[in-house]
Amino acid sequence: MRESDILVHVVDISHPQHEDQIRTVQNTLNELGAGDRTTLMVFNKADLYRQKYFDDFLDAGTKAEIMQEIKDKFSNEYNYPNVLISATEKENIDELKDTLKEMIKREYNVRYPFQSKSW
């Protein structure tokens, strides 16, 4: 883990204690000396989260706004890029791939600045 260029922290956002679990992982990473690694937080099971916490009367725009507020909250709280996905529904998988690809590009250019690669 300490040798990794990028960590992908997958969180089950539908779990009631997901924030406690995030803190536990962050503390463990810090204890292992990997707390400073570039990290992408992937919040999985967004579909189950909506089933649990959204009522049937919310319109699609309001649901999207709430999900964006959740993303923003975690970005501000942990200072990591993040993506909300549903693996089973294949929701936002392209966003996950694109985000990870951009992070890999940045890490590559930092590590090999004179070998800039055109992706």
KEVEX-13342 format. One record per residue (C-alpha): residue in three letters; x, y, z. Coordinates in steps of 0.02 Angstrom, whole numbers, plus 32768, in hexadecimal, padded with zeros to 4 digits. Example, Ala and Ser with C-alpha at 12.3 -4.5 7.8 and 13.67 -1.06 7.14 Angstrom:
2
+------+------+------+------+
| resn |    X |    Y |    Z |
+------+------+------+------+
|  ala | 8267 | 7F1F | 8186 |
|  ser | 82AC | 7FCB | 8165 |
+------+------+------+------+
//
This chain:
119
+------+------+------+------+
| resn |    X |    Y |    Z |
+------+------+------+------+
|  met | 8000 | 8000 | 8000 |
|  arg | 808E | 8078 | 8026 |
|  glu | 80D4 | 8053 | 7F7A |
|  ser | 8031 | 807C | 7F22 |
|  asp | 8023 | 8118 | 7EB8 |
|  ile | 7F65 | 8121 | 7ECA |
|  leu | 7EF1 | 80D6 | 7F4B |
|  val | 7E3D | 80B1 | 7F20 |
|  his | 7DD5 | 80B7 | 7FBF |
|  val | 7D2C | 8064 | 7F9E |
|  val | 7CA3 | 8093 | 8018 |
|  asp | 7BF7 | 8045 | 8028 |
|  ile | 7B95 | 80E7 | 8033 |
|  ser | 7AF5 | 808A | 805E |
|  his | 7B40 | 8048 | 8100 |
|  pro | 7B00 | 80AB | 8195 |
|  gln | 7BAF | 80BF | 81E0 |
|  his | 7C0B | 80E5 | 813D |
|  glu | 7C57 | 8184 | 8186 |
|  asp | 7C9D | 8125 | 821B |
|  gln | 7CE5 | 80A4 | 81A3 |
|  ile | 7D38 | 812D | 813D |
|  arg | 7D8A | 8175 | 81D9 |
|  thr | 7DC6 | 80C8 | 820C |
|  val | 7E16 | 80AB | 8162 |
|  gln | 7E65 | 8159 | 8165 |
|  asn | 7EAD | 813C | 8213 |
|  thr | 7EF1 | 8093 | 81DC |
|  leu | 7F42 | 80DF | 8141 |
|  asn | 7F92 | 8165 | 81AD |
|  glu | 7FD4 | 80E3 | 8227 |
|  leu | 801E | 8080 | 8196 |
|  gly | 8073 | 811A | 814E |
|  ala | 8003 | 811F | 80B5 |
|  gly | 7F92 | 81AE | 80E6 |
|  asp | 7FE4 | 8224 | 806A |
|  arg | 7FC3 | 81B8 | 7FD0 |
|  thr | 7F5B | 81FA | 7F41 |
|  thr | 7EB0 | 81B2 | 7F61 |
|  leu | 7E0E | 819F | 7F02 |
|  met | 7D75 | 8180 | 7F6D |
|  val | 7CF1 | 8117 | 7F15 |
|  phe | 7C48 | 811A | 7F67 |
|  asn | 7BF2 | 807B | 7F2D |
|  lys | 7B3C | 8046 | 7F40 |
|  ala | 7AF6 | 80F2 | 7F18 |
|  asp | 7A58 | 8099 | 7EDC |
|  leu | 7A3D | 8049 | 7F87 |
|  tyr | 7A61 | 80EF | 7FDD |
|  arg | 79D6 | 8141 | 7F77 |
|  gln | 7960 | 80B0 | 7F9D |
|  lys | 7980 | 80C2 | 8057 |
|  tyr | 797E | 817E | 806A |
|  phe | 791B | 81CB | 7FDA |
|  asp | 785F | 81CA | 7FD7 |
|  asp | 77F6 | 81AD | 7F3C |
|  phe | 77C2 | 8264 | 7F32 |
|  leu | 786E | 82A9 | 7F0C |
|  asp | 7885 | 82DB | 7E58 |
|  ala | 791F | 82A7 | 7DF5 |
|  gly | 796B | 8356 | 7DFE |
|  thr | 795F | 835B | 7EBC |
|  lys | 79AA | 82AC | 7EC9 |
|  ala | 7A3C | 82DF | 7E5A |
|  glu | 7A55 | 837D | 7EC1 |
|  ile | 7A5A | 8319 | 7F63 |
|  met | 7AD6 | 829D | 7F1B |
|  gln | 7B45 | 832E | 7EE2 |
|  glu | 7B3D | 8378 | 7F91 |
|  ile | 7B78 | 82D1 | 7FD6 |
|  lys | 7C0B | 82CF | 7F5C |
|  asp | 7C38 | 8382 | 7F8A |
|  lys | 7C2D | 835C | 8044 |
|  phe | 7CA8 | 82CC | 8037 |
|  ser | 7D1C | 832D | 7FC4 |
|  asn | 7D25 | 83B9 | 8043 |
|  glu | 7D31 | 8347 | 80D9 |
|  tyr | 7DB9 | 82D2 | 8098 |
|  asn | 7E07 | 833B | 800D |
|  tyr | 7E03 | 82A9 | 7F93 |
|  pro | 7DAF | 829C | 7EEB |
|  asn | 7D1A | 822A | 7EF4 |
|  val | 7C9A | 81D3 | 7E87 |
|  leu | 7BEE | 8193 | 7EB5 |
|  ile | 7BC9 | 80F0 | 7E5B |
|  ser | 7B59 | 805A | 7E59 |
|  ala | 7BBE | 7FC5 | 7E1C |
|  thr | 7B26 | 7F56 | 7E06 |
|  glu | 7AC7 | 7FDC | 7DA4 |
|  lys | 7B65 | 8012 | 7D47 |
|  glu | 7B40 | 80C5 | 7D7E |
|  asn | 7BCD | 8143 | 7D67 |
|  ile | 7C4B | 80BD | 7D36 |
|  asp | 7C88 | 812A | 7CA7 |
|  glu | 7CA2 | 81BA | 7D21 |
|  leu | 7D06 | 8144 | 7D90 |
|  lys | 7D73 | 810E | 7CFE |
|  asp | 7D8D | 81C1 | 7CC2 |
|  thr | 7DB9 | 81FF | 7D71 |
|  leu | 7E34 | 8172 | 7D8E |
|  lys | 7E82 | 818C | 7CE3 |
|  glu | 7E9E | 8246 | 7D08 |
|  met | 7EEB | 821C | 7DB0 |
|  ile | 7F60 | 819E | 7D5E |
|  lys | 7F94 | 8221 | 7CDC |
|  arg | 7FBE | 829F | 7D65 |
|  glu | 8021 | 821F | 7DC8 |
|  tyr | 807F | 81E8 | 7D2C |
|  asn | 80AC | 829C | 7D00 |
|  val | 80EB | 82BB | 7DB2 |
|  arg | 8153 | 821D | 7DB4 |
|  tyr | 8194 | 822A | 7D01 |
|  pro | 818E | 82E4 | 7CD5 |
|  phe | 8204 | 82D1 | 7C43 |
|  gln | 81A7 | 8241 | 7BF6 |
|  ser | 8101 | 8296 | 7BE4 |
|  lys | 808E | 821C | 7B8F |
|  ser | 7FFC | 8249 | 7B1E |
|  trp | 7F66 | 81E6 | 7B57 |
+------+------+------+------+
//
